[in-house]
Amino acid sequence: MTQPALAPANELHRMLDDLVERVPAAELAVLTSADGLSLVASGAVSAETGEVVAATASGLHALAVAAGEQLCGGTTLRLIVEMEHVLLAIEPAGRDALLAVAFTGAPDPAEVNGPVTETAERAARALGPGPRRAGSGDER
């Protein structure tokens, strides 16, 4: 697994902080490599929390990709995990990164999809195309 090349860290931090500030229920955002390494987190996220969220996002995303392959479901677009008090949204941010965002108060997933998708797309552009990996599904 290759790690995405990082854009200037300040740009990525600003992106995540902007998401958390713009969306009222957003508590934290973590940009992670697809294999679970925390790359950048929003301001109030401790290193430990960032690592746990990154590993969780990576594992959940891997399960969704495997299910999609087994069920012929196509590409995994996003995951929404609804808990009693938190909603966790996980979305690919380019080929080798994921954006994980936690929301409190369990908001309607339809209300948070737009801002999460927008930020994931911005992060993907900032990270750049990155190298292709064998078995990534990018071979056509």
RORO-9109 format. One line per 10 residues: number of its first residue (from 1); their letters; for each residue x, y, z of N, C-alpha, C. Coordinates in nm, 3 decimals, padded with zeros to 5 digits, m for minus. Example, Ala and Ser with C-alpha at 12.3 -4.5 7.8 and 13.67 -1.06 7.14 Angstrom:
BEGIN
1> AS> 01.319/m00.569/00.780/01.230/m00.450/00.780/01.320/m00.330/00.780; 01.285/m00.225/00.708/01.367/m00.106/00.714/01.290/00.003/00.787
! end
This chain:
BEGIN
1> MTQPALAPAN> 00.086/m00.117/00.000/00.000/00.000/00.000/00.090/00.123/00.000; 00.060/00.215/m00.087/00.137/00.338/m00.089/00.066/00.443/m00.007; 00.144/00.530/00.052/00.087/00.640/00.129/00.076/00.760/00.037; m00.037/00.833/00.041/m00.051/00.948/m00.046/00.051/01.056/m00.013; 00.093/01.127/m00.117/00.183/01.240/m00.095/00.101/01.350/m00.029; 00.154/01.408/00.078/00.080/01.509/00.151/00.095/01.647/00.089; m00.017/01.712/00.072/m00.017/01.853/00.037/00.036/01.927/00.160; 00.062/02.055/00.147/00.104/02.127/00.266/00.007/02.102/00.381; 00.063/02.063/00.494/m00.020/02.025/00.610/m00.115/02.136/00.650; m00.072/02.261/00.642/m00.159/02.372/00.681/m00.286/02.376/00.597
11> ELHRMLDDLV> m00.273/02.349/00.467/m00.389/02.349/00.377/m00.489/02.240/00.418; m00.438/02.122/00.449/m00.525/02.011/00.488/m00.589/02.036/00.624; m00.511/02.090/00.719/m00.567/02.125/00.850/m00.680/02.226/00.835; m00.657/02.328/00.753/m00.761/02.431/00.731/m00.887/02.369/00.672; m00.870/02.276/00.579/m00.984/02.209/00.518/m01.069/02.136/00.622; m01.002/02.061/00.709/m01.073/01.985/00.811/m01.134/02.076/00.916; m01.059/02.177/00.958/m01.113/02.272/01.055/m01.234/02.346/00.998; m01.228/02.380/00.870/m01.340/02.449/00.804/m01.465/02.361/00.805; m01.449/02.232/00.777/m01.563/02.140/00.779/m01.626/02.135/00.918; m01.542/02.119/01.020/m01.592/02.108/01.157/m01.660/02.239/01.200
21> ERVPAAELAV> m01.608/02.352/01.156/m01.669/02.481/01.193/m01.798/02.508/01.116; m01.803/02.467/00.989/m01.918/02.495/00.903/m02.041/02.410/00.934; m02.019/02.286/00.967/m02.130/02.192/00.988/m02.155/02.183/01.138; m02.270/02.231/01.184/m02.294/02.243/01.327/m02.271/02.117/01.410; m02.310/02.002/01.363/m02.298/01.880/01.443/m02.161/01.813/01.431; m02.075/01.862/01.341/m01.944/01.799/01.322/m01.855/01.822/01.444; m01.801/01.713/01.497/m01.714/01.720/01.614/m01.567/01.709/01.577; m01.536/01.619/01.483/m01.397/01.599/01.446/m01.389/01.542/01.305; m01.275/01.565/01.243/m01.248/01.513/01.109/m01.105/01.463/01.105; m01.085/01.347/01.043/m00.953/01.288/01.031/m00.934/01.243/00.887
31> LTSADGLSLV> m00.824/01.284/00.827/m00.784/01.236/00.696/m00.682/01.126/00.720; m00.708/01.009/00.664/m00.627/00.892/00.692/m00.582/00.824/00.564; m00.470/00.756/00.570/m00.432/00.672/00.457/m00.530/00.556/00.452; m00.544/00.494/00.337/m00.638/00.382/00.323/m00.602/00.266/00.415; m00.474/00.257/00.453/m00.433/00.147/00.541/m00.434/00.186/00.689; m00.493/00.300/00.722/m00.521/00.330/00.861/m00.426/00.421/00.935; m00.338/00.491/00.865/m00.248/00.586/00.932/m00.312/00.724/00.932; m00.319/00.785/01.048/m00.373/00.921/01.058/m00.277/01.016/00.989; m00.327/01.091/00.891/m00.243/01.186/00.818/m00.258/01.327/00.874; m00.382/01.372/00.890/m00.411/01.507/00.938/m00.545/01.500/01.011
41> ASGAVSAETG> m00.559/01.580/01.115/m00.686/01.583/01.188/m00.726/01.728/01.215; m00.854/01.746/01.239/m00.901/01.880/01.276/m00.842/01.918/01.412; m00.848/02.047/01.441/m00.777/02.105/01.554/m00.789/02.040/01.689; m00.908/02.000/01.731/m00.928/01.952/01.867/m00.903/01.802/01.884; m00.853/01.735/01.782/m00.835/01.590/01.787/m00.697/01.556/01.843; m00.694/01.477/01.950/m00.566/01.434/02.006/m00.503/01.331/01.913; m00.374/01.310/01.927/m00.304/01.211/01.845/m00.365/01.073/01.864; m00.395/01.038/01.989/m00.453/00.906/02.017/m00.589/00.889/01.951; m00.675/00.990/01.963/m00.806/00.983/01.901/m00.793/00.975/01.749; m00.703/01.053/01.693/m00.680/01.049/01.548/m00.639/00.911/01.501
51> EVVAATASGL> m00.552/00.846/01.578/m00.507/00.711/01.541/m00.622/00.611/01.549; m00.704/00.621/01.653/m00.818/00.528/01.668/m00.920/00.550/01.557; m00.953/00.676/01.527/m01.049/00.704/01.420/m00.993/00.657/01.286; m00.865/00.679/01.261/m00.803/00.635/01.135/m00.810/00.484/01.119; m00.773/00.412/01.223/m00.776/00.266/01.216/m00.919/00.214/01.199; m01.013/00.275/01.270/m01.153/00.236/01.259/m01.206/00.261/01.118; m01.178/00.379/01.066/m01.225/00.414/00.931/m01.169/00.318/00.827; m01.041/00.289/00.838/m00.976/00.199/00.743/m01.037/00.060/00.749; m01.057/00.008/00.868/m01.114/m00.125/00.884/m01.257/m00.133/00.832; m01.339/m00.034/00.866/m01.476/m00.033/00.819/m01.482/m00.021/00.667
61> HALAVAAGEQ> m01.397/00.065/00.612/m01.394/00.083/00.467/m01.351/m00.047/00.398; m01.253/m00.115/00.452/m01.208/m00.242/00.394/m01.321/m00.345/00.394; m01.400/m00.349/00.502/m01.515/m00.440/00.507/m01.618/m00.404/00.400; m01.643/m00.276/00.382/m01.740/m00.233/00.280/m01.692/m00.266/00.140; m01.562/m00.248/00.114/m01.506/m00.282/m00.017/m01.520/m00.432/m00.042; m01.488/m00.513/00.058/m01.500/m00.658/00.044/m01.646/m00.699/00.020; m01.738/m00.638/00.093/m01.880/m00.669/00.073/m01.924/m00.628/m00.067; m01.879/m00.512/m00.112/m01.913/m00.466/m00.246/m01.864/m00.559/m00.354; m01.743/m00.612/m00.335/m01.688/m00.708/m00.432/m01.768/m00.837/m00.429; m01.797/m00.887/m00.310/m01.870/m01.013/m00.296/m02.012/m01.003/m00.350
71> LCGGTTLRLI> m02.075/m00.889/m00.331/m02.214/m00.870/m00.371/m02.228/m00.804/m00.508; m02.114/m00.786/m00.577/m02.114/m00.716/m00.707/m02.179/m00.579/m00.695; m02.148/m00.512/m00.584/m02.211/m00.383/m00.555/m02.139/m00.263/m00.612; m02.024/m00.284/m00.674/m01.951/m00.172/m00.731/m01.862/m00.103/m00.628; m01.818/00.014/m00.663/m01.726/00.092/m00.581/m01.795/00.141/m00.453; m01.723/00.135/m00.342/m01.774/00.188/m00.216/m01.767/00.341/m00.222; m01.881/00.405/m00.215/m01.887/00.551/m00.225/m01.871/00.619/m00.090; m01.933/00.563/00.013/m01.922/00.618/00.147/m01.982/00.519/00.245; m01.946/00.535/00.370/m02.006/00.455/00.477/m02.064/00.551/00.578; m02.179/00.515/00.630/m02.241/00.590/00.738/m02.267/00.490/00.850
81> VEMEHVLLAI> m02.209/00.517/00.966/m02.231/00.432/01.083/m02.309/00.516/01.183; m02.432/00.474/01.209/m02.517/00.548/01.303/m02.513/00.479/01.438; m02.472/00.554/01.538/m02.471/00.506/01.676/m02.576/00.584/01.754; m02.593/00.552/01.877/m02.694/00.619/01.957/m02.669/00.770/01.967; m02.542/00.810/01.982/m02.511/00.951/02.002/m02.420/01.011/01.897; m02.370/00.930/01.805/m02.273/00.978/01.706/m02.303/00.915/01.571; m02.279/00.992/01.468/m02.283/00.942/01.332/m02.142/00.955/01.277; m02.087/00.847/01.223/m01.954/00.848/01.165/m01.967/00.832/01.015; m01.918/00.929/00.940/m01.919/00.925/00.794/m01.777/00.901/00.746; m01.761/00.805/00.655/m01.630/00.771/00.601/m01.641/00.774/00.449
91> EPAGRDALLA> m01.554/00.851/00.385/m01.561/00.865/00.240/m01.421/00.864/00.181; m01.401/00.793/00.070/m01.271/00.797/00.004/m01.234/00.940/m00.034; m01.106/00.971/m00.018/m01.053/01.102/m00.057/m00.939/01.075/m00.154; m00.973/01.035/m00.274/m00.873/00.994/m00.372/m00.848/00.845/m00.363; m00.741/00.801/m00.426/m00.711/00.657/m00.434/m00.663/00.596/m00.303; m00.586/00.669/m00.226/m00.519/00.610/m00.112/m00.548/00.679/00.020; m00.659/00.750/00.029/m00.692/00.820/00.153/m00.841/00.812/00.180; m00.876/00.833/00.306/m01.015/00.834/00.351/m01.036/00.957/00.438; m01.157/01.008/00.434/m01.197/01.115/00.525/m01.299/01.057/00.620; m01.274/01.067/00.750/m01.367/01.022/00.852/m01.413/01.144/00.931
101> VAFTGAPDPA> m01.544/01.159/00.945/m01.600/01.273/01.017/m01.702/01.222/01.117; m01.688/01.263/01.243/m01.783/01.225/01.347/m01.875/01.343/01.376; m02.004/01.311/01.384/m02.107/01.410/01.413/m02.179/01.369/01.540; m02.208/01.467/01.627/m02.284/01.437/01.748/m02.431/01.462/01.723; m02.513/01.406/01.812/m02.656/01.428/01.801/m02.721/01.345/01.692; m02.647/01.254/01.631/m02.699/01.165/01.528/m02.783/01.240/01.424; m02.721/01.331/01.347/m02.795/01.406/01.246/m02.841/01.314/01.132; m02.932/01.364/01.052/m02.979/01.291/00.934/m02.861/01.276/00.838; m02.829/01.151/00.796/m02.716/01.131/00.704/m02.726/01.215/00.577; m02.847/01.238/00.528/m02.864/01.317/00.406/m02.814/01.460/00.426
111> EVNGPVTETA> m02.819/01.511/00.548/m02.775/01.647/00.576/m02.623/01.662/00.581; m02.553/01.553/00.608/m02.408/01.563/00.622/m02.332/01.511/00.499; m02.401/01.438/00.412/m02.333/01.382/00.294/m02.268/01.489/00.208; m02.339/01.599/00.183/m02.285/01.704/00.096/m02.154/01.763/00.146; m02.150/01.813/00.270/m02.025/01.870/00.320/m01.910/01.769/00.327; m01.941/01.643/00.361/m01.836/01.541/00.369/m01.781/01.512/00.230; m01.870/01.495/00.133/m01.827/01.468/m00.005/m01.743/01.583/m00.059; m01.790/01.705/m00.037/m01.716/01.823/m00.084/m01.575/01.827/m00.025; m01.563/01.803/00.104/m01.432/01.806/00.169/m01.344/01.691/00.123; m01.401/01.573/00.105/m01.324/01.458/00.055/m01.270/01.486/m00.084
121> ERAARALGPG> m01.351/01.548/m00.169/m01.305/01.583/m00.304/m01.194/01.688/m00.300; m01.209/01.787/m00.213/m01.103/01.889/m00.198/m00.974/01.826/m00.148; m00.986/01.736/m00.050/m00.867/01.669/00.003/m00.801/01.583/m00.104; m00.882/01.514/m00.184/m00.827/01.430/m00.292/m00.748/01.516/m00.390; m00.801/01.633/m00.425/m00.728/01.722/m00.516/m00.598/01.771/m00.451; m00.603/01.803/m00.323/m00.484/01.851/m00.253/m00.377/01.742/m00.242; m00.422/01.618/m00.225/m00.327/01.506/m00.214/m00.266/01.469/m00.348; m00.335/01.501/m00.455/m00.286/01.467/m00.588/m00.325/01.327/m00.629; m00.291/01.290/m00.751/m00.336/01.161/m00.803/m00.273/01.041/m00.736; m00.150/01.051/m00.692/m00.085/00.937/m00.626/m00.060/00.823/m00.722
131> PRRAGSGDER> 00.027/00.734/m00.685/00.057/00.621/m00.772/m00.055/00.518/m00.770; m00.071/00.447/m00.881/m00.170/00.339/m00.885/m00.113/00.218/m00.817; m00.202/00.140/m00.758/m00.161/00.019/m00.688/m00.222/m00.102/m00.756; m00.149/m00.211/m00.764/m00.204/m00.335/m00.816/m00.317/m00.380/m00.724; m00.427/m00.425/m00.784/m00.539/m00.474/m00.706/m00.628/m00.367/m00.649; m00.607/m00.242/m00.686/m00.687/m00.132/m00.629/m00.818/m00.113/m00.701; m00.837/m00.184/m00.812/m00.959/m00.165/m00.890/m00.947/m00.053/m00.988; m00.828/00.010/m00.998/m00.808/00.121/m01.090/m00.760/00.076/m01.227; m00.728/m00.051/m01.241/m00.679/m00.100/m01.368/m00.799/m00.117/m01.460; m00.794/m00.061/m01.578/m00.905/m00.076/m01.673/m00.850/m00.110/m01.808
! end
